[in-house]
Amino acid sequence: MLGLSGGVDSALVAALAKRAVGRKRLLCLLLPCGSSNQDQQDAKLMIKKFGLKYKLVEITPIYKSLCKILPWGDRRVMGNLKARLRMLVIYYFANKLNYLVCGTGNKSELLVGYFTKYGDGGVDILPLASLLKKEVRELARELGVPRSIIDKHPTAGLWAGQTDEKELGISYNELDSILFRLERKRKQVSPPNKVKKVQAMIKSSQHKRQPAAIFRP
């Protein structure tokens, strides 16, 4: 079970999951919430090419209803609300069908905390957690994910014009290079301010990668 967004990460997870469990035991959910037409077209392209079983659930009306009753929030807060709504629906179907939920986060995003806590971060398994974004694209090419999906600018589709790299403030190529060298304690080739920025993101997002703290008397 996974949410198919039209991006390369979810496309690769869908391709891997189909290989692992077969078409009949995999359900891909399309969960548009003010999503771009291109993202929906790319998700359907994956469905057609790989023969994936899917269900479309339009959650925009739910999101709009919540916007009417909740106090104002900036686009980051409202974007996180979208991510959590999507995971709510995914877990509804997982619960109903007794399925596991596949996360689509990759190593680059997980290490710097670029995911929504209890949104796209609330999953059962993370097939891409050991792959940097560069490696995700390479494996996607090997498995036949459409080139248009691999080459598109990554976006979570949380607001109009949003892209991952704009929000991160760094390109995936540079992020991957910094993370790779930090992990292996190699000399950095990126500017020091970029390295410090990535280190700060890793530190500030540590709480996202840990279970809730348990306080004992």
C-alpha positions, 0 to 999 in steps of 0.5 A: 500500500502506498500513495502514488504522487507522480514523483520518482520516489513513489514511482520507484517504490511502486515498481519495487513493491510490485516485484516483491508482492505482485500486482494483486497484493499491492494497492496504489492510492492517488490522493489529489489535494489541489494537485497539479494535472501533470502529477496526476498524469504521471501517476496514471502513466506509472499505473498504465506502464506497470499494470498497477492496481489503484484507487483514486480518492479526491481529498480536496473537499476534506481539506477545504472543509478543514480550512474553513473551521481551523484558524489561519495557518501559513503555507507550511502548516497547511502543507503539512495538513495535506500530508497528514490527510493523505496518510490518514486515508492511506492508513484507512485502506491499510487497516481495512485490507490488512496491508502494510504502508510503504513509505516513499522517503529517500535517504537524502530527505530522511537525514535532513528531516524533509518530510512531515512528521506523522504525515509521509513520515508515518509509515510501516516500511521505508524501501528507499531509506538507504538510497540517496536521491541520485541513487533513486533516479539510477534505480528508477531508470533500471526498472523502467520508470518513465523518463519524464517522471525521473527528470521532472523537478521533485515536488511534494505538491503542497502548494502551487509552484512548490519544489523540493529544492526551493524549499530545501534551499539546496539542489539534490546533487549538492545535498547528496554530495554533502551527505555522502562525504559527511557519512564517510568523513571525507573532505567536503567540496561544497561551500562551507555555508552549505555544509553547515546548513545541511548539518543544521538540518540534520540536527534540528530534525533529529526528533523526526527520526526518533520514537516519542520520548517516554518519561519514567517516574 
